[in-house]
Amino acid sequence: MSRRAALFLTSLLAAFGVAVGQTPSTQPPPPKGPAPIIVGPGNKDLPVPQFPDAQKASQPEPPHLKPADLDGRQSLNDGTKLQLIRVLDAEFAHVRKYFPVGDKSMVIAPDGSIKPGDATLFRMAQSYGAAAKIGDRVQITNIVFREKSIYLEINGGPKKKQKWYQHIQISGMGGSTGGVDPNQAQPTGAGMTLEFKKHVPEMTGAELKQLLTPVLDFSVKTAAEVFVDTLPPKIKAAVKKHEVLVGMNREMVVMAKDRPPQKVREKDEKGREYEEWIYGTAPQDVVFVRFIGDEVIQVKTAKVGGEISVKTEKEVEVKDGVPTLAALKASDNPEDVKGGPQPEQPTHAPTLKRPDEQPDPVVQRGGGATGTHLPPTQEEPQWGTNGKQPPPDTSQSPPDAQQKPDQQKQPPLF
C-alpha cells in the first residue's frame, strides 16, 4: 500500500515539474501597448477603440460658430461668467478691423456679420483717430455680461476712467485746485458688443473666442500675418511672394517688401511730386516703387540682364481702407506690362552717342570695306510741289519758237 502511494506521489511530482519547466519561447509574446478589448456576448455595449490617427482623421473640422448656433442652450449662470472673465480678462489678441478711438458702436450681429461695415469704420478712424489698426495687438480690459449681449472693451475702453478723488475740486482765497484735467481725460480704446437673439447662452472660453474671431485673432501670429489674412486672395498671394502691385498703399508695400533701404523724392514731367522707394542694389535685381500720396502708381524692375519692366496699370483699388481688385483695362502706354510672356526686344549695337544726340544726316550707303559716304537720294518732286513749275505751254508760242534750231531762218549773206 505504501509502495502504491509512493508511486502515485512520484508521478504527481513529475507531472508538476513538466508543467513548470515549459520554456517561454513556446508561448506567443504578449502584445505591446494596451490590451485589446474583445467584443463578445457579455460586453456588446463597449466601444471599439481606434488608433489616435484614425480617430483624428474621422473627426471633421469644427464648423464656424455663430451666436445663433447657441440659442438652444440655457442662460449663462454666474459660475460660467466668472470662468469666462478669467479666460478673457487681460488677454491679448490681434484685431481684424479698424477700431475708432472712443467708439463702441461695433456689433457682432446674431448672424455673424459686423456692423458698421469696413468702409464706415475706416472713415471714423480717419476722422477721430484709431485705437487699433488691422493687425495691431490689443488687450481686453473689461467684460460686461448683459441680458442679450456681451460687451467687451480693448485698451482701456471708449471712455477714460478716473478715480473718485479726481472729481474733487477745492476753492479758496487763492483760487481753486483739483478737479478733472481735460488734457488727461482722453480715451485710448474702444468697445464692441456680441449680440444674441434670446439670451446669453452657456458656453466655454474657447467658444467665446471663436465667436469673436471676425474681429479678434487669438492665435499666435504676427501683425503682418493677421493683416495678410484679411486681404483678397490675389493680393494675399502677391504679398506672400513679396510682389508689389500698382494701387497698393504704403502699408501693403511694407508688408510685402519691408521698409525701403533708400527713398528718393522728385517731380515728374507733369510737375507732380512723387516718392520712390528703392529695393535692392546692383548687380542684383532693383525694384523702384513710385508713390503719389499713399498710392503706388508705378513699379519698375531692373533685372540683372539689363531688361527693364514697368507696370503702370492699376491692379488694386483701396477705397476707405478696403482693398479690392481693380478692373484691368487696356492701356495705350507701351511701357505697361501685359499678361503672358513678353516678346524679346532686339538688341542694339553699342554706340558712343548720347541718348539726346540726333543721327548723322549723311547716311552711309554701301561702299564695302571703304564705306563711301554718299548723299541720300531724293525723289523727283511732282509738278506744283516744292516750288517746281510745270513746263511752258508751246501751243501759244510764236511760229519761229516752234521751229527746230536747224530749221530757223539764217540771216542773209548779202
Sequence and secondary structure as in RCSB ss.txt:
>XXXX:A:sequence
MSRRAALFLTSLLAAFGVAVGQTPSTQPPPPKGPAPIIVGPGNKDLPVPQFPDAQKASQPEPPHLKPADLDGRQS
LNDGTKLQLIRVLDAEFAHVRKYFPVGDKSMVIAPDGSIKPGDATLFRMAQSYGAAAKIGDRVQITNIVFREKSI
YLEINGGPKKKQKWYQHIQISGMGGSTGGVDPNQAQPTGAGMTLEFKKHVPEMTGAELKQLLTPVLDFSVKTAAE
VFVDTLPPKIKAAVKKHEVLVGMNREMVVMAKDRPPQKVREKDEKGREYEEWIYGTAPQDVVFVRFIGDEVIQVK
TAKVGGEISVKTEKEVEVKDGVPTLAALKASDNPEDVKGGPQPEQPTHAPTLKRPDEQPDPVVQRGGGATGTHLP
PTQEEPQWGTNGKQPPPDTSQSPPDAQQKPDQQKQPPLF
>XXXX:A:secstr
 HHHHHHHHHHHHHHHHHHHT  GGGS    SSS      TT TTS     HHHHHHHS       GGGGTTS B
  HHHHHHHHHHHTT EEEESS EETT   EEE TTS EES HHHHHHHHHHH EEE TT EEEEEEEEE SSEE
EEEETT SS    GGGG EEEETTEEEES  GGG     EEEEEE SSS B   HHHHHHHTTTTEE SS  HHH
HHHHTS HHHHHHHHTT   TT BHHHHHHHH S SEEEEEE TTS EEEEEEE  TTS EEEEEEETTEEEEEE
EE TTS EEEE S  EEEETTEEEE        TTS  SS              TT    SS B   TTT  B  
       TTSTT      GGGS HHHHS GGGS      
